[in-house]
Amino acid sequence: MIQGKVLVTGATGDTGRATVHELLARGHKVRALAHARDDRSKGLEERGVEVVYGDLLDFGQVRAALGGVQRAYFVYPIRPGILQATAYFAQAAKEAGVEGIVNMSQKSAREDARSHAATDHWLSERLFDWSGLTVAHIRPTYFAEWLLYLAPMIKAGLLHVPFGTGKHAPIAAEDQGRVIAGILEDPAAHKGKTYPLFGPVEYTYEETAKVLGRVLGRPVQYKQVAFEEFQKAFEAGRKTTGRPVNDFLFQHLREVAIDHQNGIFAGKNDLVEKLGGRPPMTLEVFIEKHRAAFV
C-alpha cells in the first residue's frame, strides 16, 4: 500500500486520467496536476482527487506540486520543452524525497531518432537515470486512442494514412494506467527498467481499417497517402476537437510514419498482464467501447 500521495501529471489526458482511475480503485491518495480548470479537472475533484494547477515548465509550480508526494507519474506532451520539464521534475522530486517515478517515454525513443520528440524522450530518460532517483521508463507503441484522433476521418468511412505496411499492436491508455499503478506500488523492483508496452495483436493500417469496418458494421476504406495529404486531414480533424497542432508535432509524425514502416513500433510481449494485472484490451473491444466517436 502506498502510504503517501501519488502525483499524476497530465491528469486530464489519456494515460493520466487512466492512472488516476486505477490508483483510486486500489485505494491510494492522488494529487493530480492539471494545466487548467475545466470539466475534466472538476470531475477529478468530485471523485476526491486533490487537483493542483500548474505548468511543468515552471519550476516553482513543479516544486509545489511534488511537495509531500511519495510517488509520481511523469508525462509530457509532444511539444518542445521536455528536457527542461524533466530537469525541473527530477530536482523537485529529489528535494521532496519522492520514492518512485514512472516516466512516460515512447517506443521510438532512441539517440539517433529523426523525430526531435523521440530523441528528446530518449534524453529525458537519461536525465532521470542520472538523477539517481528510482525511475522506471515505459515505452508504449502507438496508442489505440490514436484512432480517436482520426475519428472525423473514420466517421466519413475513410482511413487515409501514410504508415505503409508497418505493423503495431495498439495499446489502450487504461491498460497503461494499470501498468503505471502497478509499478508505483513497488517502484524499487523496477528501478532503471525500460518497458516496451503493446496491445495483444499487431495490425497494419489496412488490417485496422478492416477491423473498424467489421465492428462498426460499415466499410472503412483504407488508402496509403502522402504525408502532406494526411497532415491536412489530421489538422482539420484536430481543430474540430480543440486539440492543438504545431510544427513540432508534425515533424514527429512525419518521422514516426517512416519508423512505423521500418518496424520500430512492432512487437508484442506479456508486460501489460505481468505489470498491470490483466491482459491488454483488444482493438475490437476498444472500438466498441468508443463507438460513439466513430459513427
C-alpha positions in Angstrom: 0.0 0.0 0.0 1.3 3.5 -0.9 1.2 5.4 2.4 1.5 8.9 1.0 0.1 10.7 -2.0 0.8 9.9 -5.7 1.2 12.9 -8.1 -0.2 12.2 -11.5 0.9 14.8 -14.2 -1.2 15.1 -17.3 -4.1 14.1 -15.2 -6.8 15.1 -17.6 -5.1 13.4 -20.6 -5.4 9.8 -21.7 -2.8 8.0 -19.6 -3.0 10.4 -16.7 -6.8 10.0 -16.3 -6.4 6.2 -16.6 -3.7 6.2 -13.9 -5.8 8.3 -11.5 -8.7 5.9 -12.0 -6.6 2.9 -11.3 -4.9 4.4 -8.3 -8.2 5.4 -6.8 -9.6 1.9 -7.4 -6.6 0.5 -5.5 -7.3 2.8 -2.5 -4.4 5.3 -3.0 -4.5 9.0 -2.3 -4.0 11.0 -5.5 -2.8 14.5 -6.3 -3.5 15.5 -9.9 -1.5 18.2 -11.8 -3.7 19.8 -14.4 -2.9 22.7 -16.7 -6.3 24.5 -16.4 -9.6 24.3 -14.7 -12.2 22.6 -16.9 -14.9 19.9 -16.8 -12.3 17.2 -16.7 -10.5 18.6 -13.7 -13.8 19.3 -12.0 -14.7 15.6 -12.5 -11.4 14.6 -10.7 -12.2 16.8 -7.8 -15.7 15.3 -7.5 -14.0 11.9 -7.1 -12.0 13.1 -4.2 -8.7 13.8 -6.0 -6.6 16.8 -4.8 -6.3 18.8 -8.0 -3.5 21.4 -8.3 -2.9 23.6 -11.3 0.5 24.4 -12.9 2.9 24.1 -15.8 5.8 21.6 -15.9 7.9 24.4 -17.3 7.5 26.5 -14.2 10.0 25.2 -11.5 8.1 26.8 -8.6 4.9 25.2 -9.6 6.5 21.8 -10.1 8.1 22.1 -6.6 4.7 22.9 -5.1 3.0 20.0 -6.9 5.6 17.5 -5.6 5.7 18.7 -2.1 4.6 16.0 0.3 4.3 13.4 -2.5 5.6 9.8 -2.1 5.4 8.6 -5.7 4.7 10.2 -9.1 3.9 9.7 -12.8 5.6 12.0 -15.3 4.2 12.6 -18.8 4.9 15.4 -21.2 3.0 16.1 -24.5 4.6 16.1 -27.9 5.8 19.7 -27.9 9.1 21.4 -27.1 10.4 21.6 -23.5 10.5 18.0 -22.2 14.2 18.3 -21.2 13.6 21.4 -19.2 10.5 19.9 -17.6 12.4 16.7 -16.8 15.2 18.6 -15.1 12.7 20.6 -13.0 10.7 17.5 -12.1 13.8 15.4 -11.2 15.2 18.2 -9.0 11.9 18.9 -7.3 11.4 15.1 -6.7 14.8 14.8 -5.1 14.0 17.7 -2.8 10.6 16.2 -1.9 12.1 12.7 -1.2 9.9 11.0 -3.8 10.5 7.3 -3.6 9.5 6.3 -7.2 8.6 7.7 -10.6 7.1 6.2 -13.7 8.3 8.1 -16.8 6.2 8.0 -20.0 8.6 7.7 -23.0 7.7 6.3 -26.4 8.6 3.2 -28.4 10.6 5.2 -30.9 12.8 6.9 -28.3 16.5 6.5 -29.2 19.6 8.6 -29.6 19.6 8.5 -33.4 15.9 9.1 -34.0 15.0 11.5 -36.8 12.0 12.7 -34.8 13.0 15.5 -32.4 10.4 14.4 -29.9 11.7 10.8 -29.9 15.3 12.0 -29.4 14.1 14.3 -26.6 12.3 11.4 -24.9 15.4 9.3 -25.0 17.4 12.2 -23.4 14.7 12.7 -20.8 15.2 9.0 -19.8 18.9 9.7 -19.4 18.3 12.8 -17.3 16.1 10.7 -14.9 18.7 8.0 -14.8 21.5 10.5 -14.0 19.4 12.0 -11.2 19.7 8.8 -9.1 16.0 8.7 -8.4 14.1 5.5 -8.6 12.6 5.7 -12.0 11.1 3.2 -14.5 10.5 4.1 -18.1 7.6 2.9 -20.2 7.8 2.9 -24.0 4.4 2.2 -25.4 3.8 1.6 -29.1 1.0 3.7 -30.8 -2.0 4.2 -28.5 -5.3 2.7 -29.5 -6.5 6.3 -28.7 -4.7 7.4 -31.9 -7.9 6.2 -33.7 -9.9 8.7 -31.7 -7.7 11.5 -33.2 -8.6 10.2 -36.6 -12.3 9.9 -35.7 -13.5 12.6 -38.2 -11.9 10.6 -41.0 -13.3 7.3 -39.8 -16.8 8.8 -39.5 -16.5 9.5 -43.2 -15.7 5.9 -43.8 -12.0 6.5 -44.5 -8.6 5.6 -43.1 -6.2 7.5 -45.3 -2.8 7.4 -43.6 0.9 7.5 -44.5 2.1 4.5 -42.4 2.6 1.9 -45.1 2.8 -1.8 -44.4 4.4 -1.5 -41.0 2.6 -3.1 -38.0 2.0 -2.3 -34.4 -0.2 -3.7 -31.6 -2.4 -0.8 -30.4 -2.4 -0.3 -26.7 -5.2 1.4 -24.8 -4.5 4.1 -22.2 -6.4 2.3 -19.5 -4.0 -0.7 -19.9 -1.1 1.7 -19.4 -2.8 3.2 -16.3 -2.8 -0.3 -14.7 0.9 -0.8 -15.6 1.8 2.6 -14.1 -0.1 2.0 -10.9 1.4 -1.5 -10.6 4.9 -0.1 -10.9 4.3 2.7 -8.5 3.1 0.2 -5.8 6.6 -1.3 -5.8 9.0 1.1 -7.6 12.2 -0.2 -6.2 11.7 -3.5 -8.1 11.6 -1.6 -11.3 14.4 1.0 -10.8 16.3 1.6 -14.1 14.0 -0.7 -16.1 12.6 0.2 -19.5 9.4 -1.5 -20.5 8.1 -1.6 -24.1 4.3 -1.9 -24.0 2.0 -3.4 -26.6 -1.6 -4.4 -27.1 -2.5 -8.0 -27.9 -2.4 -8.1 -31.7 -0.3 -6.5 -34.4 -2.0 -4.9 -37.4 -1.1 -2.9 -40.5 -3.4 0.1 -41.0 -5.1 -1.7 -43.9 -5.9 -4.5 -41.4 -7.1 -1.9 -38.8 -9.5 -0.5 -41.4 -11.0 -4.0 -41.8 -11.4 -4.3 -38.0 -13.1 -0.9 -37.9 -15.4 -1.9 -40.7 -16.3 -5.2 -39.1 -17.0 -3.7 -35.6 -18.8 -0.6 -36.9 -20.8 -2.6 -39.4 -19.9 -0.4 -42.4 -17.0 -0.2 -44.8 -13.9 1.8 -43.8 -11.8 2.5 -46.9 -8.0 2.2 -46.4 -5.6 4.2 -48.6 -1.9 4.9 -48.3 -1.4 8.6 -48.9 1.4 11.1 -48.9 2.2 12.7 -45.5 1.2 16.1 -46.8 -2.3 14.9 -47.6 -2.6 13.2 -44.2 -1.4 16.3 -42.5 -4.2 18.5 -43.9 -6.8 16.0 -42.9 -5.3 15.5 -39.4 -5.1 19.2 -38.9 -8.7 19.7 -39.8 -9.8 16.9 -37.5 -7.8 18.3 -34.6 -9.4 21.7 -35.0 -12.9 20.1 -34.6 -11.8 18.6 -31.2 -10.0 21.7 -30.0 -6.7 19.8 -29.7 -3.6 21.9 -30.6 -1.4 21.3 -33.6 2.1 22.6 -34.1 5.2 22.2 -36.4 7.0 20.1 -33.7 4.1 17.6 -33.7 4.1 17.3 -37.5 7.8 16.8 -37.7 7.4 14.0 -35.2 4.5 12.4 -37.1 6.4 12.6 -40.4 9.4 10.8 -39.0 7.5 8.2 -36.9 5.5 7.3 -40.0 8.8 6.2 -41.5 9.7 4.5 -38.3 6.4 2.6 -38.4 7.1 1.4 -41.9 10.6 0.3 -40.7 9.2 -1.8 -37.9 10.2 0.4 -35.0 6.7 0.2 -33.4 6.3 -3.5 -34.0 6.4 -6.2 -31.3 4.3 -7.9 -28.6 5.0 -9.1 -25.1 3.2 -10.0 -21.8 4.3 -7.0 -19.8 0.8 -5.4 -19.6 -0.5 -8.5 -17.9 2.5 -9.0 -15.7 2.7 -5.4 -14.5 -0.9 -4.4 -14.8 -2.7 -7.5 -13.7 -4.7 -8.5 -16.7 -4.2 -8.9 -20.5 -4.4 -5.8 -22.7 -7.7 -4.7 -24.3 -8.3 -6.0 -27.9 -8.7 -3.5 -30.7 -12.3 -4.8 -31.2 -13.2 -4.0 -27.6 -11.7 -0.6 -27.8 -13.6 0.3 -31.0 -16.9 -0.9 -29.5 -16.2 1.0 -26.3 -15.7 4.2 -28.2 -18.3 3.5 -30.9 -20.0 6.9 -30.5 -16.8 8.7 -31.6 -16.7 6.8 -34.9 -20.4 6.9 -36.0 
